[in-house]
Amino acid sequence: MSERREVIKVIVVDDDPADFLIIDELLQESDRFRFEISHVPSIEQAREALLDSHCDVMLLDYFLGKDTARDLLIEARRIHCPTPIVVLTGVESVTLDDEAIEMGAADFLPKEGITTPLLERTIRHAIQHKRTELELERMVKKDPLTGLGNRLLFEEILESSLARCKRSGAKLAVLFMDLDRFKEINDSLGHPTGDLLLLLVADRLRTVMRESDFIARIGGDEFTILIDELNDDQDALAVAHKIISAISVPSPVGRHELNVSASIGVAIYPENGDSPIKLMQKADLALYEAKRNGANRVQCFTSRLQVDLEKHLNIEKGLRHALQNDQFELYLQPKWWLSTRQIYGFEALIRWRLDADHLVSPADFIPVAEKTGLIVPMGEWVLRTAIEYLQTWRRLGLDKQFIALNVSPLQLRAGCFVEYLADLLNKTGISPDLLEVEITEETLLDPYSDDYKAQKDLGRIRELGVGVAIDDFGTGYSSLKYLRQFPVDVVKIDKSFVSAEAEGLAEPEICRAVVTMADSLGMSVVAEGIETDKQLEELIAIGCSKGQGYLVSRPVSFKDATEILRAAADSDSAPTL
């Protein structure tokens, strides 16, 4: 009969052997459960016991020599320990009771007057409550589409696994994976097909991975994999290539058969880091390198990538300092009528000045700003500064020129850009037609927000009276569909189609097609990167009327732009360079 009783494994943490024997006796008298009890006399051993996944409950004496239960409860919460902890003490105290519960203890029991039924009930309730709590947490921390964990759950499990590895000397690997060209599949075949593909990929990952490993979807087509109990680095690479092979099998999705590939970045503990953020950061950087070198690749984090990471971290630190210490400058590149070279507006371009002689290239700091989210406060600075420029020009009577602003997808995704823009226009009284928002096709193809939201945001911007332009046109995917669907006023032909080593246009037929298409949709066209007279002539010949580029002017300071406008105003003519 006794063999059929439920077995509960208990760890008793108590530095008094006599108290342990009392607890042991009380639990052995239970008729309902069979308790398997182990004794841990010190806080250090208790820390190791927290990592024992085979323990059902821990009974923890509040006072352990110079240490207290508080220290262990903090540790348990830090590593997201799944084992419920019941605190025992020989001192009755409401304060200690409240503190223990606030620190995450399942219950608090005074040792005096403790009985077998009380212990049984407390342990059973603690275990049931913890199971319910963990299940609710997992429901909240699950990806709603695939049922896999999300980023938050992945980080918690990685934290716990690292704690075990640090004590046992074991290794683990973090893999970052995303699907190659998923945006194109999602856009051309629709979101329902994209979702079905993600479900198929999640199922294949489950099939390939062991039960001890953990898979999460952290956004879009990005997945993270934790390979626990790793023997050596080659095992991680073997698993990564196994995943690549499984994903690349032709995929029947709806009415389509898709040929899909994936790229993977790998970071290994302890070589590449000892914290979740370091390992995830390095796996992500390795993934970026894998994709840069082509599709369907696996890339481990390397010493060269470490140099890139250190550069990234230094730039991030510098950007934060620059935001706090006003180290940014806003240059203005003239936009001009091709036939007369008269200026009709400017594009605002942010610059980062370290000192009087040193400007950091936007190519170096903009990608870091995008990756870290710093592009959002930087974009707000650009908007405020551009409006300050327009206010100054208004006071000088030079209020006929507009300024175009580059707006990152992250700024729109943050959810407050339109409100911030409307508030500034309202407070300053600047005419909204003196501003234009330039977005890239990436904004329209953003996998983190649906088409309706992007369309709604752009519609709200236009309702304010602010123009909308698509920058770098032709470098994205499914451009025609999005041009027809979204509220856009201006199309900018990307520089790569205009400028080349030759004197003429790099891609004359593409330029002609863009002009014809935009004209049929009632949109104006601006050609970027005009550098030669021959390019200018060919653009005019195909019907393009506006442009910008070094042929007429490089970006200039606000002071120089103001002088150009003042000189034109004094001569009562349009500003010309």
N, C-alpha and C positions, 0 to 999 in steps of 0.2 A: 504494500500500500504506500509506504513511504517513498518508494522509487518513482511513483507517479506524481509526486508533489513537484510544483514548479521550482526550478533551481534558480536562485538569485545569488550572483557573485558580489561579495561585499569586501571593500577595502576599508579597514579601520585605521585611521591615522591618529595615534595617541602615544605620547612619550611616557605614559604611566602604565607599566605592565599590568598592574592590579585592575585599573579601569578597563583595559582591553579584555581581561579575563571575565569581568562582569558582563560586558557587552556580548562576548562570545557565548557565555552561559545562557543569557536571555534569548539570543537568536537560535541556539540549538534546541531550546524548549518549544519552538514553534511547531504547531501541528499543520499549519496551512502551507508553509514553504520549507524548502530545504536550502539553507544558507551555506554557501562555500565562502569561508572567511579567511582573509589574509591580514597580517598585521604590519603596519609601517610606522616606525617610531620617530621619524624625523621629517622636517619640512622638505629637505632635499630629495629624500626618497619619495615623498608624496608628489613632488613635481614630476618625477619619472612615471609615477603611477597614473598621473593625469593623461598620459599618452597611451595607457593600456586600454585598447578598444574592447577588451573582453570583460571589463568591469562594468557591472550594472549600476552600482551606487557607491558613493564614498561617504563614510561617517567620519567627520573631521572634528577633532578637539579644537576649541577656539584658541586655547593657550598652549603653545608648543615651545617651551623654554623661552628664549628671547624673541621668538617669532609668534605670529598670530595667524588665525584663519584668513584674515584680510589679505595677507600676502599671496596665499594660494588662490583665493577667490579672484584676485586681480589677474593672476597668471592664467587661471581657467577661462576667464572671459576673454583675455587677449588671444588665446589660441583656439577659441570657440569650442571648448571641451564639451562633448556630447553627454558626459556622465553627470547625473545630478549629484549635488553635494549637500548633505545634511550636516549642519553644524551642531556639535554637542558642547556643553560647558557645565562646569560645576558651580557657576555663579549665575543666579537669576538676574537678568538685567533687560529692561525694555529697550534701552539704548543699544546694547549689543545685538538684541533680536532685530531691531529695525535696520541696524547697519549691515548685518549679515544678509538679510533679505535684499536690501538695496544693492549689495555687491554681487548678487546673483545666486545666493544659497537657495536651495529648494525649501528648506525648513530650518528651524532652530529649536533644539530640545535641551532643557536643563537635565543634567544627569540625575539629580536627586528625584526620586519617585518614578524613575523610568521603569516601564514594564514591557513584557514580551508583546502583548497586544498593541501597546502604543508604538513600539518600534516597528512591528509588522505594518501597521496602518501608515505610519509616517514614510517608511521605505516604499510601500506600494504606491502611495499617492505621489511621492517624489518622482518615481519612475514613470508613472502614467502622465503626470504633468509635463515632464521633460519631453516625452515622446510626442505629446500634443503640440508643445511649443516648437519642437524641431520640425514637425510636419507643417505647421503654419508658416514657419520661417522659409522652409523649402518651397512652399506654394508661392510665397511672395517673391522668392529669389529664383523662380523658374522663368525661362523664356516661354512666353505664351504660345508661340508658334510650334516649336520643336519639342517642348517639354524638357529640354536640357537645362542645366543651371545657367544663371546669368553671371555677369562680371562680379557682382558682389559676393555671390556664393562661391565662385571660383577662387576669389582672393581669400575668403575665409578658410576654405579647404586647403589651399596652398599654404596658408599660415600654419595650420595644424600639422600638415605633412612636413614642413620645414622644421618645426619644433621637434618632431620625432627623429628626423635625419640628423639634426645637430647633436642629439643625445646618443644616437646609435652609430653615427659615422657613415650612414648610408648616403646614396646619391639620388637625385631626382632630376627630371627634365621638364621644362615648360615649352610647349609648342604653340606657335601662333600660325593659324592657317586661314587663308581666304581663297575664294574661287576666282580664277582668271576670267576676266571679261564678263563678270556677273551683271554689271550695269547694262551692258548691251543686251544680254538675254532678257533681263527684267523689263527693259524698256521696249524691245521689239516684240516680245511675246506677251507682255502684260504682267502685272503683279501676281495674279493667281498662279500663273505658270512658274514665276520666280519662287513663290512660296512653296509650291509642290517640289521644286528642285531642292530647296533648303531642307524640306522634310526628308527627301530621299538621301541627301548628303548626311543628315543627322543619323539616319538609320544605318547607313554604311559605316559611319564612325563607330556606332555602338557595336556593330558586328566585328570590327577589327580590334577594338580595344579590350583589355582585360577588365575584370570587375574591380580590381584595385585601382585602376586609372580613373580619371574624372574628365568629362567633356563639358564644355559650356559654349553657348553662343553669346557673344558679347556685343553684337550689333551688326545689322546688315548681313553680309556674307562672311563675317569674321567669326572664327571658332578658336577656342583655346583648349589645349589638352594637357593634362598633368599626368606624366608617367612616373608613378611611384615605384619605390623599391628597385631602382635601376642598378644593374650590375656594372656597366661601363658606358662610355660615350657612344660606342658603336651600336649598342642596343637602341639608343634613342634615334640614331640615324636609320637603323633598320625599321623601326616602327614608322618613322616619317615616310620612308619610301613605300612601306606597305600601305599607308594611308593614300599616298599619291596614286598608287596602282588601283586601289579600290575605287577612288573617286573617278578615275579616268575611264572606267568601263562605260560604254555608251549608255545613256540614261533615258529610259522611256518615261517621259513626263507629259501627261495629258495625251494630246494627239501628236506630240513631237518626240523625236529621238534626238537627244542632245549629246554632243561630245564635249564633255566638261573636263577642265584640268584645274589643279590647285597648286598654290605655292605655300611653302612652310618655312618659318624661321624657328630656330632651336636655341634655347639657352639652358645651361646645365648648372645645377648646384653641386658642389660649392665653387666651381671654377669661375662662373660668370656672375655670382652674386649670392647674398645670403638673406634677402628679404623679398616678399612678393613683388614690390614695386620695381626693384632692380631687375629681377628675372623677367618680369613681364615687359619692362621697357627694352631689355636687350633682345628678347625674342621678337618683339615688334620691329626693332631695328634690323634684325637678321631677315625678317620677312620682307621688309622694304628692299633690302639688298637682293633677295631672291627674285623679287618681281622686277627689279631694275635690270637684272641680267637675263630676263626672259621668263616665259611661263613654264609651269610644271617643274619647278625646281625646289630643292631643299638647301637651306643655307644655315650653317651654325654661326653663332656669334664668334667673332675673331678679334685679334688685337687691333687690326686696322679699323674695325667697326668701333672698338673701344675709343680710338682717337676721335672718330666722328662723333661718338656719344659725348665725350668730354667737350668737344667743340660746341655741340648742341646745348649742353648744360651751361656752358659759359655764356653762350648767346642768350639763353633764356634768363640767366641771372642778370646779364647786362640790360635786357629789354625791361625787366622789372625795375631796375635802377633808372633806366631812361624815362619810364613812365612817371616815376616819382620825382625826377629831377629835371624835367622839361628839356630832354636832349633831342627831341624830334623836331624836324623842320618840314614844312610843306612847300614843295616846289610845284611850279605850274608849267605844263607844256601846252603851248598854243595849239588850238584847232583853227584851221583856216580854209577859206574857199579856194578850191584848186585853180580856178580861172584867174583870180586877182591876187591871191596870196594874202588876202585881208583876214585878220583874226576875227572870229565870231565867238570864241569861248576858250576855256582852258580845261585841261585834265589835271586834277590834283594828285601828286605823287609824293608819298611819305619818304623822308630820308632820316637816317639816324646818324647824328654827328657826335663822335666820341671826343674830338677836340677840334681846334681850329683847322688842322690839316688832314683830318681823317674822317671820311664818311664811310659807313659800313654799307656794303652792297645790299640792296633789297633782295637779291637772289640768295643771299646768305641768311637774312633774318626773317623774311616773310614766311618761308616754310616752317621755321621754328615757331613763329607767332601763331600760325594756323594749327600746328600740332599741339601746342600748349593751351590754346584758347585765349592767349594774350591779344589775338587779333581783334577781339571784341572791344576791350577798352581802348586799343589803338585806333580802331575804327571810329569810336565815339570822339576821340581826340581830333581825328581828321575832320569829322563833320563839324565839330565846334569851331575849329580853326578856319575852315572854309567859310563858314558863316561870318566869322569875325572879319575875314578878308572882304566879303561882300558888304558888310556894314561899313568898313573903311572906305571902300569905293563909293558907296552911297553918299557918305558925308562929303566926298570929294567931287560928287556929281558924275562919277564914272560907273553908272549903274546899268549899263546895257550889256555887259558881258556875263555869261553864266560860267559856273564851275561844275565839272563832272567828277563824281566820287566813285572810286572802286569799292564795292561792298562784297565782303566775303560771304560764302554760304553759311559760315558759322555765325555771322552777325544776324542773319535772318533766322537761323535755327534757334538762336538764343531767345527769340520771342519778343524782344522789346525794341527792336530797331525802329519800326514804323512809329511807335508811340514816342520814342526819343526824338525822331525827326520832326514829328508834328508839334511836339512841345517846343522845340527850338525855333521853329518857324513862327509859332504863335507868340513866343516871348520877344523875338527880335523884330518881327514885322517884315522880315525879308520875303520878297515875292518868291513863291515856290518855283516859278518858271525860270529862276536864276540858278536852279540846281538840277542836276541830272544824276541818276544812279546807274552805274555801270556794273553789270553782273556777268559772270561767265556762264557758259552752258552747263558747267558743273552744278550751278545753283538749280537749274531746271531739272537736272538728272539726279538730284540728291536722293540717295537710297534711304535716308533716315526720315524723310517726310514725303507724304503723298503729293501727287500733282496738284490736288485741290488747294492744299495749304500754300504752296509756292505761288499758285495762280492768284489766290486770295491776297497774299502779301503784296504782290506786284500791283494788283488792282487797287489796293488801299494807297500805295505810294502814288499811283497816277491820279487817284481821287484827290490827293492833296495838291495836285497841280505840278508835281515833280516828274520830269521825264524819265524814261527807262530805256537803257541801251544794253544790248548783248555784246560783251567784249570777247575778243579772240574767237570770232565766229568761224565755224568750220572745223575746229579742232575737237569738238565733242561728237556726239552720236545722235542720230535721228533728229537733226536740226530742223528739217522742214516741218515735222509734226509739231515740235515745240514752238516754232515761230508762229504757226497758225493758231495754236492753243493759248499761248500766253500773251498778256497785254504788253507789247513792246513798241517803242517809237523809233529806235535807231538800231541798225546793225553795223558793227565794226568788223571790217575784213581783217583777219589776223595778219600780223606782220610777216609770217612765214610764207604767205601767198603773194606778198607784195615785194619784199626785198630779197635779193639774191646776190651772188657774186657778179652776175651779169648786170648790165646797165638797165635792161628792161624788167618787166614784171616776172616774178618767179613762177607764178601760175596764172597766166592771163585768162585761160578759159574758166577757171574757178572764180576769178574776180568778176568776169563778165556774168557768170551764172548767178552769183550773189546779188549783183546790181539789178539784174532782170527780175529775180525772185522778190527782192525787197520792194522794188517798184510796183510789182503786181499786188503786193500786200499793203501798199500805202505807207511804207517805211522809208526813212532816209538812210543813206549809207555813208560811213566814214572809213576811209582806208588808213590803216596804221603803218607806220614805219617807212614812209616815203623818203628815199635818200638820194634819188637821181632825177634829173630833168626828164630822162627817157621814161621812167616810171610814171612821172606826173603826166606826161603827154599821153601815154597809153591809158591811164585811168580816166582822163578827160574824154578820150575817144570812145570808151565803153559806157559813158554816161555817169560816172562817179563825180560828184560835185564837191565833196568835202574830204579833208584828210588831216593828218598830222605826221610829223617826222622831222628828222635832222636836216632835210633839204632846206627847210625854212627856219626851224629853231629847235634846239635842245630844250629840256626843262629849264626854267629860269626861276630865280628867287621871287618872292612876293614884291620886294622892292623894285626889281627890274621890270616885272610885269606891270607894276603901277606906273613906272616911268614911261613904258611903251604906250599905255592908255592915256596918260596925261599929255604926252607929245601929240598923239592923234587928236585929242580934244582941243588942244591949243591951235592946231592947224585946221580944225573943223573938218576932219576927214576920218575915214575908217582906219583903225590901227593896222599897220602893214609892217612886215619884217622883210 
